[in-house]
Amino acid sequence: MYILGNGRIITQDSANPYIENGAIAIKNDKILEISSLGELEKKYPDFEFIDAQNKVIMPGLINTHMHIYSSFARGMKVLGSTRNFDEILKNLWWKVDKNLNANDIKYSALATYIESIKNGVTTVIDHHASPLEIEGSLKIIADVANKLGIRTSLCYEVSDRDGIEIAEIGIKENVDFIKYTNSLNSDMLKGMFGLHASFTLSDETLEKCQNLMKDLNVGYHIHVAEGSTDLTNSLEKYGKRVVERLDKYGIFGEKTIAVHCIHVNDSELDIIEKSGCCVIHNPESNMGNAVGCSPAIKMLEKNILVGLGTDGYTADMLESLKVANIIHKHSLCDPTVGWIESPKMLFENNREIAKRQFGCETGILKTGAKADIVIMDYTPHTEMNSDNLYSHILFGISGKSAITSIINGKLIMRDREFVNLNEKEVFEESRKISKKMWKRLGI
């Protein structure tokens, strides 16, 4: 039980968006009350006090699309050409994921979750791939998440690119993990049914997945029309655009996460809108892969629930927020767009997407919500108030401003130090293990 106070509180609650000098009482996994520090100290004298030292207190950030396994590619030399997105997949990511063993999966998860927490992230929705180490891979990641105390949703990326047998093992991994997480009935760990993308999935595989999904009560997590190859493949092989083809197999629904949705037309957006499906925008990854700019502004105008993710490009959601703010200005040659839409994606829509996945309220500071809270080391040098919060966040706060994190009511990081984890030892071991993986790749 804690009282977190003496700070500027950004609540993300429209009913009470900003408190200049407030405090939050936390009991078990939830926010008990938000008020003045003096009042809460009188009411709850036995609660441990955490001093925010006039810094910013805000809800923990939510990353709605991550690739934990990509961690070990950082700093790695790429073998082969990467002149387009197809070559980036074949010569980088599909080589990395095929060389992951159980220990690599464990330490890439440790490294990524640690980095996420140190960037103010308290919830991660991940999309995993390790074609030669599938069985039990999601449980390895889940155990790491449990050790660190971070809220997470996991799935395995089913694909036909490595053959039918491996695709079927991937299907089984999803089903087994979903049944496992359903049995736990925990709002800290959930499973989804992962699929790679239309262009690596046959009709037969999609039909198998559709049949198995009927009793699982979860959504799909799939890349949709990220690169132009996904679209041309679908048109040439199946005579349908990507969303049209996937819709035939019941892919879209309120619990499904459709990632990217760049090469889509208006009729496809109508299908997505009607289904209630979530779409995740990953601006930095899209720019890095040169696949185009998402029509995220148009999707928001159509009331599609568009959230913000990082696609493994970074663990810093505020970095993605800043890029989302400017990519659409640049692409549409309109300086007025992005300012409202980008914070909406991160702070409002990611919260709703997380609620659909975990069944709880996080990403907001109000009585009864989950106690997922971060203190950011930021002191404004101009007035901060309820009308200019996003300006301060966009231009003044970064992920690495996070100094203290509470997740599900538990103190995870205090003053940049993990409470129950030796970060230095983890990263020392991570460097050794990743070097062995690089050697297997011939680097």
ZIZIKA-V180552 format. One record per pair of residues at least 4 apart in sequence whose C-alpha atoms are under 7 Angstrom apart, sorted by the first residue. I is the first residue (numbers start at 1). GAP is how many residues later the second one is. Records with the same first field share a line. If there is no record, write none. Layout:
BEGIN
I->GAP  GAP
END
This chain:
BEGIN
1->25  26  27  46  47
2->23  24  25  45  46  47  48
3->20  21  22  23  44  45  46  47
4->19  20  21  45  46  47  48
5->17  18  19  32  45  46  47
6->15  16  17  31  45  46  47  48
7->14  15  45  46  47  48  49  50
8->11  12  13  14  46  47  48  49
9->9  10  11  13  47  48  49
10->7  8  9  47  48
11->6  7  47  48  353  354
12->5  335  352  353
13->4  351  352  353
17->369
18->367  368
22->13  14  15
23->11  12  13  14
24->7  9  10  11
25->6  7  8  9  15
26->4  5  6  345  383
27->4  5  382
28->381
29->341  342  379  380
30->338  339  340  341  378  379
31->335  336  337  338  339  340
32->335  336
33->334
34->332  333
35->4  5
36->4
37->4
38->4
39->4
40->4
41->4
52->323
55->320  321  322  323  324
56->319  320  321  322
57->317  318  319
58->315  316  317
59->304  305  306  313  314  315
60->60  61  62  303  312  313  314
61->59  60  61  62  302
62->59  60  61  62  288  301
63->58  60  61  62  245  246  247  254
64->60  61  216  243  244  245  286
65->60  61  62  215  244  245  246
66->58  59  60  61  243  244  245  246
67->59  60  61  244  245
68->40  41  44  58  60  244
69->36  39  59  60
70->242
71->37  41
72->36  362
77->366
78->14
79->12
80->11
81->6  10
82->5  6  9
83->4
84->4
85->4  142  204  206
86->4
87->4
88->4  5
89->4  5
90->4  5
91->4
92->4
93->4
94->4
95->4
96->4
97->32  33  34
98->32  33  34
99->338
100->4  5  30  33
101->4  32
102->4  31  35
103->4
104->4  329  330
105->4  36
106->4  34  35  38
107->4  323
108->4
109->4  32  35
110->4  34
111->4  316
112->4
113->4
114->4
115->4  200
116->4  5  199  200
117->4  5
118->282  284
119->196  197  280  281  283
120->254  279  282  285
122->28  29  250  285
123->27  28  29
124->27  28  29
125->27  28  29
126->27  28  29
127->27  28  29  30  67
128->27  28  29
129->27  28
130->4
131->35
133->4
134->35  36  39
135->38
136->4  37
137->4
138->4  16  17  39
139->4
140->4
141->4
142->4
143->4
144->4
145->4  5  7
146->4
149->258  263
150->257
151->37  38
152->36  37  38
153->36  37  38  39
154->36  37  38
155->19  36  37  38  39
156->14  17  18  37  38
157->13  37  38  39
158->9  12  13  36  37  38
159->8  36  37  41  42
160->4  7  40  41  42
161->39
162->4
163->4
164->4
165->4
166->4
167->4
168->4
169->4
170->4
171->4
172->4
173->4
174->4  19  20
175->4
176->4
177->4  14
178->4  13  14
179->4
180->4
181->4  8  9  10
187->171  172  173
190->168
192->26  27  28  29
193->26  27  28
194->26  27  28
195->26  27
196->4  26  27
197->4  25  26  27
198->32  44
199->31  34  35
201->4  5
202->4
203->4
204->4
205->4
206->4  43
207->4  42
208->4
209->4
210->4  39  40
218->37
219->34  36  37
220->31  36  37
221->35  36  37
222->35  36  37
223->35  36  37
224->18  34  35  36  37
225->5  6  17  35  36  37  38  39
226->4  34  35  36  37  65
227->36  64
228->4  35
229->4
230->4  12
231->4  10  11  32
232->4
233->4
234->4  5  6  7  8
235->4  5  6
240->4  5
241->4
242->4
243->4  25
244->4  24
246->4  5
247->4  5
252->4  20  23  25
253->22  23  24
254->21  22  23  24
255->22  101  102
256->21  22
257->20  21  22  23
258->20  21  22
259->20  21  22
260->19  20  21  22  34
261->33
262->30  31  32  33
264->4  5
265->4
266->4
267->4
268->4
269->4
270->4
271->4
272->4  5
273->4  31
278->26  27  28  75
279->26  27  28
280->26  27  28  29
281->13  15  25  26  27  28
282->4  26  27  28  29
283->4  37  40  41
284->4  29  36  39
285->4  25  26  28
286->4  5  6  7
287->4  5
295->4
296->4  10
297->4
298->4
299->4  5
300->4  5  6
305->44
306->39  43
307->38  39  42  43
308->37  38  42
310->4  5  7  10
316->4  83
317->4  82
318->4  80  81
319->4  79
320->4
321->4  21  22  25
322->4  72
323->4
324->4  14  18
325->13  14  17
326->4  12
327->4
328->4  9  10
329->4  5  6  8  9
330->4
338->4
340->4
341->4
342->4
343->4
344->4  5
345->4  5
346->4
347->4  16
348->4
349->4
350->4
351->4  11  12
352->4
353->4
354->4
355->4  5  6
361->8  9
362->7  8  10
364->5
365->4
370->38
371->35  36  37  38
372->34  35  36  37
373->32  33  34
374->28  30  31  32
375->27  28  29  30
376->25  26  27
377->24  25  26
378->19  23
380->4
384->4  5
385->4
388->4
389->4
390->4
391->4
392->4  5
393->4
397->4
403->11  12  13
404->9  10  11  12
405->6  7  8  9
406->4  5  6
407->4  5
412->6  7
413->4  5  6
414->4  5
422->4
423->4
424->4
425->4
426->4
427->4
428->4
429->4
430->4
431->4
432->4
433->4
434->4
435->4
436->4
437->4
438->4  5
439->4
END
